[in-house]
Amino acid sequence: MKRQHAMPFGAQVDGASTQFRLWAPGAGRVELELTTATGERLIPLTPDAAGWHTLRLDGIGAGTRYRYLIDGALRVPDPASRFNPDDVQGASEVIDPAAFDWRDGDWRGRPWQQAVIYELHVGAFSPGGDFDGVLQRLDYLVSLGVTAIELMPVADFPGRRNWGYDGVLPFAPDAAYGRPEALKTLIQEAHARGLMVLLDVVYNHFGPDGNYLHAYAPAFFNPRHTTPWGAAINFDAPGSEVVRDFFIHNALYWLEEFHFDGLRVDAVHAICDDSQPDIIDTLCAAVHAGPGRTRLIHMVLENESNQAHRLERDPDGHPRRATAQWNDDIHHTLHVLLSGEQDGYYADFASAPVAQLGRCLSEGFAFQGDPSPFRQGASRGEPSRHLPPAAFVNSLQTHDQIGNRAFGERLCHLAAPVALEAATALLLLAPQPPMLFMGEEFAAAQPFLFFCDFGPELARAVTDGRRREFAHFTRFSNPAALERIPDPNAPATLAASVLDWSALDQPPHDHWLALYRHLLAIRHAEIIPRLAGMSGDSGKLTLTGDRALTVQWQLGDGSQLALAANLGDAPVKLPMQPGRVLYLSRNLSTTAHDAGQLPPWSVAWTLAARGAG
């Protein structure tokens, strides 16, 4: 089976010829620079009034290296390059998608209620730091109980290593991870094992090094808007039609040509677009009308604004726009409870974290239009109780909240084991789709640090900027403490973040791995089969004091799932929940549970048949 997404730009192979097309409205002359056995060859492209420059060449096919020469002075890669083997400053390579033979023609995806997501960074997941290193662990992930892997961004970035959010060639898998064929092979092998594969994409900014669009297509940016990372991408000013097409085609390209099962769209709240429909709604509509017609495609948002309307369902329960959102609210409440930290945005969850946790579990967001202390009282969010639990991806750890720490500590480095066990059981058995961050399941000793590989001037600025970022924290008030923060550009920073897979059979890692496997086995056997058809308004919360709660959900088959949790340091008495016991914390005896006596940091899960109790 062949798969190719047709695009109005880039290098498109068509039989024995290739068409080259570049949108460069700011350029007077564009030439194609071909690298051939006899040297460099320059051929002018034909411009039109809309800023497009086009050329079709016979006898030019896959493997050809090419760049564009702008006005005789600036050599740039193709912004829609499918592969840049010599990094973002080098020549692009013509790729023929039809050269790859797909063998997963029967794959139609998996229903979202079956999702157990595993977020990973390709470069830090294995010693090899490539797509093949992920492929070698697919069987392990299946045995763990994972049903979807989510790759942090793979779009080509400057240098040999990067966190992923500095990509500048959004159609090209970074050469450090392998060729496009290696990524396709990974996805095909994942599908053979029943695993969905999601991709994290960044549509709110380009990285600071290697992006030349300003020079020949200034309309790609809108100076009326700004983002935390610089100039805003133009989604709503003159010229935005082409820009919007660029990113819509990018999404469809990954879904169609690479057969991904969905996308996680980074920082939607930082995308500036005053048009209607905005780019996110347009993007979701294009996915539904395209690959979503023939198989299950899942669009997942990161959206600090908690815009519940982007998660609305139709009368049959199908997503009108996005499938789900990362629920940072539940992550933050659990982090505050487990670590005691209240700095930065954690201040929003400092006064009543258990109540906010209960609201997340029973209603979706903690902030549903409520004032945010961190934002000087500004309201955040929209009502979400009417949405089903499937609309919210829950997590204890993500790349964001680990990697944005000065030393990249994981929760296993910050929280008491008994507390972390309780939170893990809460995460993995709740109706919402759970997401793990790589290594979480065996309490990896390695941190996940922020790392990059910029040129000397930018590298120094990034290192200094990162240290300034933490200078206002009390623990870094001493300049010597700031100097201990790892240099993001040092090769050792990535090396320190690479998972050590030899630890799986060693204590305490073997205990944590066994716990995750046990809990996910319960989820697959008892909970997932009952989630289909689950609606909004399905959760009921009861608080007992400020550290304990019970939540009951009516599942899709009419049965009742119940949680009783004590997330404090003192024992509490809670009403016993009906049904058979699915899971008790190891510090909670059956006798104590039956009496409603919960010791500190304990959880109990029960399941009652329809009409029971």
ABEGO torsion letter per residue (X at the ends): XBBBBBBABEBBBBEABBBBBBBBAABABBBBBBBBAAEBBBBBBBBBAAGBBBBBBBGBBBGBBBBBBBGGABBBBBAABABBAAEAABBBBBBBAAABBBAAAABAEBBAAABBBBBBBAAAABAAGBAAAAAAAAAAAAAAGBABBBBBBABBBBEABBAGAABABAABBBAAAEBAAAAAAAAAAAAAAGBBBBBBBBAABBBABGBAAAAABAAABBAABBBAAEBBBBAABBGAAAAAAAAAAAAAAAAAAAGBAEBBBBGAAABBBABOBBAAAAAAAAAAABAAAABBBBBBBBBAAGBAAAABBBAAGBBABBABBBBAAAAAAAAAAAAGBABEAAAAAAABAAAAAAAAAAAGBABAGBBBAAAGGBBBEBBAAABBAAABBBBABBAAAAAABAAGBBAAAABBAAAAAAAAAAAAABABBBBBBBGAAAGBABBBBBBBBBBAAAAAAAAAAAAAAAAABAAAABAAAAAABBBAABAAAAAAABBBAAAAABOAAAAAAAAAAAAAAAAAAAAAAAABGBBBGABBBBBBEAABBBBBBBBAAGBBBBBBBBABABBBBBBBBBEBBABBBAABBAAAAAAGBBBBGBBBBBBBBBGBX
